């Protein structure tokens, strides 16, 4: 039963007018007028991120790329909302639209005051969070495509302006989705490839991009650094598919991504070939060389001279860029009149919105015996413990905090300064130097001074607080002036940093054990240099441990010292621990583990052991593995790094000023061991995410508790029998039985038959965040289309719906079902696969072991490569009638001829029906058509067994003589080879 496609999340109908927006085709006409007046040199310059001013045409300078992930970034004070994964925890697209509107207005305000601030904004990130070890987990929304798309549509609608109706005549900003495609790893991302077979591509990775683009709320798309199936994303042929959904979609490169195809991936021999390939594939704007377009223009000019591109290729990109600029307010005559540009931003309203977002983002994970909310600590003190209680940390894509409200500060404001006892819970040490050099000493100068080795000083000048951020990484804070030790460009260490911050965090160190017990070396993480003493000054300059100065950490006080005594008479206890957004996982670096920093976990455990009624709050941009705390802490809550109002939101939830209703946007695991290989992108085969993982998680996708109790009625579905093209309505009554007014997130999941192919355990197909007063009942309804049930049919290259019995589940999380209702889909069962009429693409297999998806040619097409002996592909339910010949297109770069076998029903013990000898070729993209005798009848699962390092592009089992050329014409989706090698 085939389906025309999957409509995806609910949204306003896409704008079917000119893709340029506005009324009629005016933007397109204006763009053509300008395009006709531009010189070739001006056109080439416009393809760079920094397009120059062109006074003769009235064109101002234009810059792509203002970061807006969860607020206006890098341009001074701006409203800092919770991290993207925290916004996702709200499960509230309307809230994200309001946040996007606020961010867009702040961009417009900054653009008005500083025109160099670009209106093409970069965000949101819609890469799926399939593995929480991803260093940029905090930048995405969810592991689920539907939730990701719904939230991103809301955020983009706010960024562009105009509300939920038609697109406005003038956009507030031009949102750009990040990052296309298959981007969920950081370590070595510029040299590695994500293996994404067709089912994973169409059912998972591509879906949020498709749904968001089709909703008509974005202007652009950014390409990612990595390769997909062996091909750099900056030359992905999939851009043609995206442009079929939105012809004027502006495609930008990530910073230095185009050069990276030469310098990192080594996919092209030089920059002209790489730039030409990217432009012809569909790239419009080159983000290279910061503000200088000279190298980009030179590479494109040389590419034209070589005949790799022509002026029509350049015009296509410039045309799309001009139409985007016109939608932002540049029209005929190029006057700027964007909506709201002359209106001051109500920053107080944005502060209130930041608080509302931070409150809604808090997820109550556990609340045994209704420990929360606290009725107030009553007489006596509330003891607050942990290194996150007095801090608000920001990530790399945050704006400058206009103010910050930490947990301790908010509690002191609410309860009085004498009612709050704060213990940071960190080790305090002295750094004793080997060789009679004394101690490392930091002066009390407020702004800091170089660290020195001295043997006579005592007291606070030689004390340092050690903050543990996990995986052995620490920061050292001088007690003398309460500033962090940082490494300068000259290698000198000084207590100068107010906070650990920066692209490479120069305040991060790692202790490396020395061969002699009790001694260590201190290694600066970013530079890799070891700490030593030069002329009495402490520097990180030694290239190897043997050139460094050994040191020993002499304990002044331990993180847990005295905590138990201070808890004895406390009225309430709160622990606030978590992770640093720039250390141990961030852009450029994945995590290797999911544990909380060891010292912080030790503090939390000691507190909970002494006071079982202690409340534990975790602040993190990714889901830490906390099995002990999850089993022992009676009250446990989570917030992503929540921006300027983080402390207020956490305190409001703990004291009951706000009733929590956040939900987890991704699964929390017991440990990294449950995740398998990080680079394994096949969520079906590896059973990753809530969609395919049958194991019980630590906390499931969609989980979150409330202070109210909600009663669900039985879900109703009408009609209960559906055919292709039909829709049904699912509804359920929800009642708040008290004791407080509260939001509830009602979630709709679908369970599919999964007989033809492996399907998700369950799949989110609807959700609604609703507010109910005590005693109130609401009916929540969802619309479900038959197309929503489709899977990618690899045999026919389209979405299909399997007939059979389906079931909807309505509940509070992916594992907490409050009610079920069955329904039936009527239709023809999947037809058997026919491999006799055309060569079947090797990548269109139903199952595989030991293979990787690779590039068939530089310009397009996918193939498979065996990565170990005995690798195999499986094509299920194949109809075989009088088969007499086996045909394949293969590549063999091994030293000798290789044999490909075809067996029935089992890759090793099955009947051998054919074999092919593949000769040695001179390159991975050199394909040979090989054929040999075969036999077979009936319906079988067909297994193709490959020797290591042999590539297969296509294969067919033929039942009659047939011209090879006719078979080859059906092979896959080959594209032209962009920029042939010299």
N, C-alpha and C positions, 0 to 999 in steps of 0.2 A: 504494500500500500504506500504509494509515494505521496510526498507532500511538497508544495512549492517552496517551502522555507519556514523558518521559525521566526515569528514576529518579535519575540523577546519581551522586554519589560514594557509596562504601560507607559505611555507618553503621549504628548500632544501629537497629532498627525504631522509628519514632516512637511516643511514648506515646499510646495511643488512649483513655486514660481522660479524665476531665474535663480540659479545657485548663487548669484552675486547678492541676493537679498534686496531689500528695498522694494520699490514698486516697479512692476514691469521689467524691462530689460535695460533700464537706464544705466546701472552700474557697468553692465557689459559693454554698452555703447561708449561710455566714458573711457573705459579701459582700452577699447580699440582705438579711440581717438588719440590717447596718450601713446599707446604702443607705436602708432604710425609716425609719431614725431620724435621718437627716441633714436639715437644713433646706436650702432652696434656696441661701441665701447660703453655707453651708458647702460645698455641692457645687461652687459656682462657684469658691470659693477652692481647692478640691482640684485644680482643673484647671490650677493654676499650678505651676511647677517647685518652688516652696517651699510645700508644703501645710502649713497651720498645725497646731499641737497642738490637739486637741479633748478636754480632760480629762473632759467629761461622758460621752464614749463610750470613754474609755481609749485614745484614739488619740494616739500621739506625733507630733511633727512629722515630715515626710517630704520628702526632697529627691531629685529625679531628677538623675542626671548626675555621677557620679564617673568621671574619665577614667582608663582602664586600657589604653591602646593597647599598651604593652610594659612595664607596671609601673604601680604606683599613682602618679599624677601630682599635682603641685602641693601636696602636703600634707606636705612635709618629707621626711626621709630615708626611702627605700624602695628595694627591690632594683630596679636598673635593668638590664633585659635588653636585648639588641640591638633595634634598631629593627624594626618589623614586617616591612619588606622583607628584613631580615637574618634574622629568624626564618623567613621563607619560604624563604630560601636553604638551610635545613636539609633541606627536603623531608621533614619528620618530624612527622606529625600527633600521634604519641604524645608527642614532646617538647613540642609546643605545648599539649597537654592538661596536662602537668606544670607548664609555665609558667603556664597559666591557673589551675590549682589553687593555685599559690604566690601569685599576684596576688590571687585571691579571698580567701585566708586573711589576707593583709596588709590587705585592705579591711575584713574582719570585725574584725581586731584594732584597726584605727584607729577603726572604728565603735563598738567596745566602749568605747574610751577617750574618743572624741569622737562622741557620737550624731549630731551634725550631718553627719558624713560619710555620704553616702547609699549605700545598697546596690543601687540601680539604677545599674549601671555602663555607661559608654558605650564600646563597643568590642566586636569589632574593626571596622576599616574594610575593607569588602569590595568597594569600587569597583575596577574593573579598570584595570590600568596600561597602557592602550592607547598612551599617549604619555608618554615619560619627561620631557618638559618640564613636566609637571604639578608645581606647587609642592609638593604633598603626596605625591609619589611614595613617599617613605620610609614613609608611613603605611599603604600598601596592601600586599598580598601578591604579586600576580602579574598578568600580562596574560592568563592562562589561567583560564577559569571553573572548571574542574575542580580544578586545584591550589588555587585560592583557596578553594573550598568545603571541600575536604578539610582544609586547615589551619585554617580558621575553625571548622569543626565540632569539631576537637580543642580549640582554644582555648576555645570557648564551653562545651564539656563540662567543662573544668577550672574555668572561672569559676563555673558553676552548682553544681559539686560532685557527688558521688555516683558518680563513675567512669563506665564505659562501659555500665552497665546501665540500668535504668529511672530516670526522674528521681527525685531524692530527695524525701522528704516535705517537707523544708524546704531551700530553695535557699541556697547560700552567698552568691551574688549573683545579680542578674537582668541577664544580658547584653543589650545593645542594639546591633543592627547599624547601621553608618553607611556611606554616607549615601544615601538613596533619592531620586533615581535619576539616572543619566547624569551623574555628577559626576567629571570628569577635567580640569577647568580651574579656575584660581584668579582670574586677572586678569579683572575685571569680572564675576565670577560672579553677583553679585546683580542684574545687569541683562541677562544674556545667556541664550540658550536653546540647549540641546543638541537636535540634530535626530536622532531615533532612529526609523527606520522599523520596521515589525513584525518583519522577520527579525532585525534587529540587536537589537531588544528581547527577543524570545523565545529566540533562540539564544545571546545574549551577555550583555547587561546584566542581564537579569532572572534568569539561571540561578543565579548564586551565592546570591542571596536566596532563590530557590525551594528549592534543595537544602538550605540551612542551616535554613530555617524548617521544612521538612518533616521534617528530622531530629529536631525537637523539642528543640533545645538552647538556644533563645533565648527571651527574654521580651518584647523590644521592638525597635523600629525607629526610627531618626532620619531625618527628611526633610532634603533638601539645599536650599541657597539658590537654586540656578539654576532656570530653567524647562526643561521638556522639551516639545518640539513646541509652544512658545509659551505653555504653561500652567505657572504656578508649581508646584513639586513639593509645596508645602504644601496643594494642593487636587487632587492627582492621583487620578483615579478608580481607578487601579490598586490602591489600598488595599483595595478590595472583593475583588480577586483574592487578595491576600495574606491577608486574613482568612478566605477560603475554605480556606486551608491551616492556619491557626491562629486560631480565632475570638477568642481573648483576647489577641492580640498588642497590646501597648501602644505607641502611636505618639507620639513626642515631636517637637517642633519643634527646629530648630537655633536658637542664640541670636539673638533678634530676627528670626527668619525669617518670623514671621507679620506683624509690622509691615512687614517688607521688601516684602511684596506690595503695600503702599500706597505706602511712601516710596521704594522703589528700583524695583521693577517697574512701579509705577503701574497695576496690574491691577485694583484695586478703588478705589472713590472714598473710602473711609474705613475706619477700624478695625472698626467693627461689622460691615460687610459682609464684610471679609476674615476676621475671627475666626469669623463664622457659617459662611462657606463652608468654612473649615478644619475646624471641628467637625463639620459635616454630612458632610464627605468622610471623616472618620475620625480626625482628630487628637484625642489624649487629654490631652496635657500641653503647656502653652504656656511656652516658655523665653524669657521677656520681662522686661525691667526688673529684672534681677538678682534681689534678694531681695524685691521688692515686688510683690504680686499686685494692687494697687489698680487699675491701668490695665486689666489683663486682665479683672477682674471687672466694671469699668464698661463695657467694650466689649461683653462678653457680655450684660450686663443690657440695654443699649440694643438689641442685636440681638434679644433676646426681645421687647422692647417694640415693635419694628418687625415682629414676626412672622416673622423670618428663621430662627429656631430656636425650639424649645420644650423643656420640661423633659425630655421623653423623650430628646432628643438629648444633653442634659447627663447624664442617668442612664446612657446607654450608655457614655460615656467614664469616668465615675466608677466604674461597675461593673468595668470592665477594670482600672483602677488599684487598686481594692480587692483584686481577686483576686491581682494581682501582689504586693501588700503581704502578703497572707495567706500566699502561697507563700514569702515571705521570713521568716515566723515570727510574723506577727500573726494570731491566730485568734480564735475566740469568746472574748470577754473581753479580747482584744488583748494577751495576754502574749507576750513575746518569748522564744523558746527556740531560736535558730538553731543548727544543728550547728556545733560547733567554736568557739562564741563565748567559751567559758570556757577555751579552750586557748591557751597561748602559742605564737606562731609560732617555728619553728626557723629562725632567720635564717641560721645557718651552713649549713644544708641548702640554703637559697635562694641563698646565695653560691656553693655548689658547682654548683647548677643554672644560675646565671648564667654560670659558666665553661663548663659543658658546652654551653650554647646558643651562646655566643660561638665556641667551637671548631668546633661543627658548622656554623656560619654562614659560615666562611671558605671562599671559592671559589678554588681554584688554576686560574688562567686559562691559564698557559703554564709549561712546565717543560722547556725545551730541553736535551737531553742529560743529563737528570736532575740538573740543578744543585742542586735541593732534594731532600731536606733537607740542610742543612749538617751536616757531621759535627762541628760545633764549629769555631770559627775557628782553633783550634790556636794555636801560638805567634804572638804579635803581637796587633794590635788589630782590632776590628770597628768600622768607621766607619759611623755612623748619621746620615743626612741627611734633613732635611725638616721642615716646620712641624707635621706631625701626629705626629712621633715622640715628643714629650714632652707630648702633650695627650690628654685624653679629652673630647670635646665632647658636649654634650647638646642635644636638640631641645626644642621648646616643650612637648611632652606627656610629658616625662620627670619622674620624681621627683628629689629631691635625692640626688646620689651619696653613698652611705654611705662610700665610699672610691673611689679610682680608680687603675688600674694602666696606666700608659702604657708604650709599647714600650721606651723608653730605661731606665726604672726597672726593668722586668722583666729586661732584659738585664744591667744592672749587678748585680742580685741574683743572677743565674745565673752570670755570668762573672767578676764582680769589677769594682769601679768603675774600676780602671786599664785594664781590657781594652776599654772602650767609649769611643769618641771621638765626641761629638755635635756636629753642625753644624746649626743650625736652617735655614739657607739662606734668609735674608730680607735685603732691602736695608736699610741703615742710612743715614739722611739727616739733614740739617739743613733747617729750614724758614726760608728767607731771605725777609724781608718787603720789599716795595717801599716807596719813599718815604723811605728812610733810617731805617726803624723798627727795623732790626736783625734779630734772630732770634726765633722762637717759643721760649719757654723754659718748662720744667717743673721745679718744685721737687722736692727729694728726700724730701719728707714721705711717710712710708710709706703713708698712706691717700689721698694726693693733695692737690692744691691747684690753684687757677685758673691757666691758662696765661697768660703775659704776654709782651709785646714788649720785648726788651732788646737793647742794642747793645754791652754791655761784657762779658757773660758768655762763657765758653768751656767746652768739655768736655762731659761726659755730660748736663748739664742741658739742652742744646739738641740732643741726639741723639734720634731716634725710629726705631724699627724699623717697617718698612712690611710688613704682611702682606696679600698679594693673595688675594682670594676670588672673582675672576672678574667678567667683564662690567664691568670698570673700578672695582669697589668694593674699597676697602681699609680696614683698621683701622690705627691708629697707636698704638704702644706706647712709652711713655716709658722711655728707658734709665735715667733717674734713679731711678725706684722700681719699674720693671717692671710698671706698670699702664697700661691702655688709656685713650686720650683719649675722653671721653664728653661729650655735651651735656646740660646740666641744663635744667630747665623754664624758667629765666631766660635761656637761650641761651648761658650761659658754658661754655667748654670747660675741662675739668679732667682730670688724669691720675688718675682715681679708680676705674676699673672693673677688677676682677680678671680678668674674661673678657668678651668681647662677648656680650651676652645681653639678651633682652627681646622683647616682642611686636613692637616696631618697631626693635630693635637700635640704641640711641642712639650706638653706637660706630662706625657705618658711615659712610664718606665716599666721595666721588667727586671725582677731579681733573678739572676742566673747563678745556681749553686756553683761554688768553687770546689776543686778537688779536696781541699781541707775542710773537714766538718766544721760547721758553724760560721764559715765565711762565704761570702757571695760576691758576685760582680753586679754592678748596676748598669743595665743596658738601656739606652735611649731608644724607644720603639721606632720612631720615624726614621732617624738617621742611621740606626743600627750601630752607632758608636758606643763604646763603653766608657764609663766614668773613671777619670784618673785625676791626679793632682799635678799641676804644672806651676812651678814658682809660687806655691801656696794657694793658687786659685783652683777651684774645682771645675773641671771641664769634661764634657762628653766628646772625646776626640780619638780615643784609642780604637784601632780597627779590629783588634783581637783581644780576648780576655787576658792573655799573657802580657799585653802591653798596658793593662789597666791596673788600678789600685783596688786591692781587695777591701771589703768593708763588712762590718757585722752590725746587725740591728740589735741594739740593746734596748730592751723593753722598759719604758718609763711607766706605762699603764696599758692594760689590755682593753679591747673593746667591750668586753663583758664585765670588767671589774666594777664591783659595787652596784650593779644593776639590781640584783635580787634584793638588796637592802632597801633600795629606794622604791621598790614595788610593793613592799609589805603593807604599807598603810595607804596606798594610792586608791582613790575612788574609782579610777578608770585608767586603762593602759592602752596606748596606741603605738604600734610599730609601723614605720614608713620606710620601706626599702625598695630597691629597684636597680635599674641599669642606667648607664650613661649613653645618650643618643649618638655620641661621636667616638666612643671607645668600645673595642671588642664587638665590631660589627657596625658598618656604615657604608657609604658609597666607596667602592673599591676594595672592600674587605667583608667576606662572609664570616659567620660564626662557625666554630667547630663544635660547640656544645650549646645546650639550652639552660644550663643551671644558673641560678642566681649567683652573683659574686659570693665566693665561699665565706668570707668574713661576715658579709651581711646576712647570709643564711644562718650562720652560727649565732649571730646576735638575735635574730628572729626566733630561732629554736630555743635559745636560753630563756627568752622572755616568755614564750608560750608555755614552756615547761614549768616556769615559776608561777605564771598567772594564766591558767587555761582560758580565762575570760578576756585575754588581750585581743584587741582588734588589730588585724594585720592589713595594711594597705600596700599594694605593689604598684610602682610607677615604672612602666616599661613600654617601649615601642614594639615589642614582640612578646610572644607568650612564653614565659620562662617555665622550665620543668620544675615543679615544686611539690612532688608527691608527699613529702613529710608534712609540709604546712597544710596541704589540701586535706590531709587526714587528721590533723591535730588542732589547727586553728579554728575556733568556733565561729569566728567572723572574719571573712576574707573578701577583700574587694580589689579591683584593678582599675587603673586609669592609665592611658597612654600619657606621654608628656603633654600636659593639658594647657600649655600656654599661660598667659598672664593671670588667669583666674584658677589655676590648678588647685591651690590650697583651699580657696573658698569652696570649690565644688566638692572636694573630699570631705571637708568639715561639714558642709551642709548635709551630705548623705549620712555621715556618722551621727550627727546630732538630730537628724530627722527633719531639718528645715526643708529638704528636698527628698522626695521618695524616689529611689533609684529604679530605673527600668532599662538600662543599657543591656545590650546583648553582644556576645562574642562574635566577631566577624570571621574568626578562624578557629580551627581546632587547637586545643592545648594538649600537648603530649606528655607522657611520663618521662621522656628523655629523648635525646637525639638518636638513640639506638633504634627507635621505632620508625625512623624516616628513610633509611636506606641511603643510596647514593644521591648526593645533592644534584648532580648533573643528569639524573634520570628524570626526564620530563614526561615520561609515559605514565600518567596517573592511573590509567586502566591496568596496565601490566604490573606496575609496582604497588597498586592499591593505595594511592595517596589521596589525601583530603577526605572529608566526611563523605564525599560522593562514593568512594570505592573502598575505604578502609573499614573492614568489619570488626576491628579490635575496639575494645572499650577505651575511650580517651580519658585523659585526666579531667578535662571539661569539654563538652561537645560544642560544635558549631551551633550558634544561636542561643547558647546558654546565658542565663542571667536571672537573678531572683528579684523580687519586689517586697515591699513592706505590706502590700495588700494581698488578699487572696482572691483569686478569680475562678469562677465556675464557668465551665464551657458546656454548652448544649451539644447535642449530636449534630454533626455537620450534615447539611442537606445538599444534594447535587441534582440539578435538573438541566437537561434531560440526563438519563442514566445510560442511554445508548447513543453512540455517536458514530458518524462516518466522516470520511475525509472532507475537510472544509467546515465542519461543524464547530460550534462553541457550546460550552456549558457554563453554568453559574454555580459556584460553591459558596454556601453561606453558613454562618455559625453564630449563635447568640453567646455573648460573653457578659458575665455579671460580676461586678466588684462587690464582694461580700464583706469588705472592710479589712482592717479597721481604719484605713486612711485612703484619701483620694490618691489615685496613682495612674500613671501610664501603664499600658500593657502592649507588648509586641506580639501580635497574632501572626503565626507563621503557617504557610500552606506548603506541604511537600507532596510529591507524586512518587508513587512506586510503580514501576513498569514491569511487564512480564519478563523481559530479558532472556527470551528463549532463542531468538535469532542471533543475538550478540550479547555480550556482557554489558549490562546497563548499571547505572548508579544504584546503590543501596536505597537511596531516596534522593530527591532533587528538589531544591527550593523553587517554587513557581509562583509565590506570592507572599506578601507580608504587609502588615499595616500597624503602625504605632498609633494607638488611640488612648484618649484620656477619659477615665471614668470616675465619677464621684462615688462615694460609698452608697451602695444600693442601686446604682444605675446599671441598666442593661442596654447593650447596643448589639445590633446585628452587623457583623462584618462580612462583606461579600467580596468574592474574587471571580474574575472571568478566566476561564481556561479554554484554550483552543486546541483542537486536535494537533495542529502544527507544533504546539508546545511540547508534544510527546515524541518528537522525531529524533532519530539518530542518523549519523552520516553513513549512508549505504556505500561502502567502498567499492562494491561490485559495479554500481551504476553511476557513481560520482554525483550523488544528490541526497537530500534528506528524505527519509522514509519513515513511516509509522507502522509499527508492528501491530496487527490486530490481536485482540485478546482482552483479558480482564486486567483492568488497572485499579488503582486505589489511591484516594487522596487521604492525607493525614493532616489534621489541624492540631497545633499544639504550641508549646512554649520554647521548644528547641528542636534540633534534629533528632534527639533521642527521647524527648518528652512529648508523647502523643496524647492528646486529650480526647480524640475521637477520629474515627475512620469512616469512609464511605466508598463503596465500590462503584465502578462504572465499566461499561463495555465499549470497545471500539470494534466496529464491524469493517471488514475489508478482506482483500485477498492476502494470503500469506506471502512472504518473500519468495520470489521466483528463484530457482537455482541459478548459480553463476554459470555463464557460458564462456568458456575459454577457447572456443573453436573458431569464432568468427573474427576475432581480432587479438592482437597481442595485448595482454593485460599488464598494466603497470605493476612492476614488482612492489612498489610502496603500497599498493592497494590490497595488502594482505589482511587477513582477519586476525592473525596471531603470528608471533615470531619469537625466536630465542637467538641471542648472540649476534644480532645484526644492528647496524646503524643506518639511518637515512642520510644520504649524501647527495651532492649536486650532480646531476646528469651532465650538465654543461655549464660553462660560466654564465651563459645568458638565461638559462631556465631549465626546468625539468628536475625531477627527483628520481633517485635510484636507491638501491640498498647495497651495503657492503658487509660481508661477513667479517666479524671481528674476532672469531675464534673457530677452530675446527669443529665441524658438526653443527654449525649454525643452520637454522632452518626457517622457512616461511610456510605459513599454512593458509590455504584458500579453501574455505568451507563450502559445503553444499554445491559441489561442482557437478554439472551434468556432463557425462562422458558417453558419447555414442559413436562407436566405430572409430575411435582415435587411432591414427596410424603414423602421426608425425609430431615431433616436439621441436618447437622453434623458440629461440631466445635471443635477446641482445645483451651481451655480456662484455666485461672488461677484466683482463687478468694481467696484473703487473708483477706476479710472482715469477721466480726463475724458470718455471717449467709449466707445461700444459696442465690444466686443472680440470677435474671432472665434476659436473653438476648433475645430481641425481634427482629424479622425481619418483615419489612413492605415494601409495594410497593409504590413508587412514592412520598411519603412524610414521614418524620421521626415520625410524631405525629398523623396526620389524615389519613395516608395511611392504606390500608387494611393489617391487621395482618395475615401473612401467616405461621408463625411458632414462637415458643418460646422454649428456652432451660433453664433448671435449672442447674446452675453451682455450684457444691459443694465446700465447704471450703477446701483449701489445706494448706500445712505447709510451703510454701515459694513461692516467685515470679516466680522461675524457675521450679515449680512443675506444670506440665500441665496435664489436664484431657481431654480425648476425650469424648464429650457428644453428644447425638443425641436425636431427637424427631420427631414427625410427622410434615409435612409441606404440603402445597398445592400451586399451582400456574401454570399459563399458560400465553403464550404471551411474549411480550418484554416489560421490565419495568426497571426503576431505582430501585435498591434494597437498602434499608436502614437498617443497623444493629444498634439498639439502645442499649447502654451499661449502666449499673449502675456504679456509681463512684467506682474507684479503681479496677475494674475488667479488666483483661488483656485478649486479644484475639490474638492468633497466626495465626489461619486460620479458614476458614469457607467454607461450600459447600452446595448447594441445589441439591439434588440427585433425579433423576427421575426413578430409578430402584434399586432393591437390589444390593448391591455392597460390597465386603469385605472391612471392615474398614482399614485393613492393606494396601490394594492397594491404597486407597485414601491417607493415611498418607505418603506413599512413595513419593508423589508428593508435599509434603508440603515444599516449600521454599528452602533455601540454608543452611541447618544446617551444622555446622562444629563440629569437635570433641571438647569436653570440655577440654580445656587446663589446666592441673593442678587441678585435683579435690580437693575439700576441704577435709581435714582430718576428 
